[in-house]
Amino acid sequence: MENEKVDLHLLELRYAHIRVKNEARVPRLADSISRHGQLEAMLTIKSQDNRLILVDGYQRHTALKYLGQDVSLARVADEPESQSTLRQATMVIGGLNKNVFLLSGLVENRKEVPRDL
C-alpha cells in the first residue's frame, strides 16, 4: 500500500457517524499539520463502484478541511470493506471475541472475520 494524494471532497465519509468526535483536538491537529505537514496518511478502501471510502483518519480529514486544504495523503487498502473495517475496529478496541463481530452484524459468518483476530 503506497501513499497517494486524494481530493478530500471525493472521499465518502460512510463511517463518520460511528467515529468518536473530539472537537477540541481538531485545532491542535490542524496546528500540527500546518507546522509539520500531514505525518500519517488516512486509510481508504475502494467501494464496488470505485469510490474511495474513508476508514481511518476522520480527525485528520476534519483538520485538513479546517485548514482549507483540498488534498490529503491516503493509503488505499486492497482488501474488502468488511476486512478493512474489522481490522480498524480491532485496532481501536482490541481483544474482542470473534463472536462480537457476528452478533453486531458487521460480518455474516466467521470466515469474514480477519484471521489475525
PyMOL commands that set and color helices and strands:
alter all, ss='L'
color gray80, all
select helices_A, chain A and resi 8-10+16-18+25-36+58-66+81-93+98-104+110-112
alter helices_A, ss='H'
color red, helices_A
select strands_A, chain A and resi 3-7+11-12+42-46+52-56+71-77
alter strands_A, ss='S'
color yellow, strands_A
deselect
rebuild
show_as cartoon
